[in-house]
Amino acid sequence: MDVNVFILNLAVGDLMLCFAVSEQVLSAVFGRWVLGPVACKLIPYVQLVTIASTIFLLTAMSIDRYQVSEYGTSS
């Protein structure tokens, strides 16, 4: 697989995590939940999916890099 696809997916995942973590800053500044009931359910899901996908992509990149160094071709 092309390494650029991995890097693009990691960049998107990092941006999603930045937006999802920003709710903690808003809660700390305002002292209460200001994003509404939908975001209350959606943000933990987005955080979990983003972290899991980042771990998966890092694992896939490691396997791909190992195969390239061991066998000399990209799979």
Secondary structure, 3 states (H helix, E strand, C coil): CCHHHHHHHHHHHHHHHHHHHHHHHHHHHHCCCCCHHHHHHHHHHHHHHHHHHHHHHHHHHHHHHHHHHHHCCCC
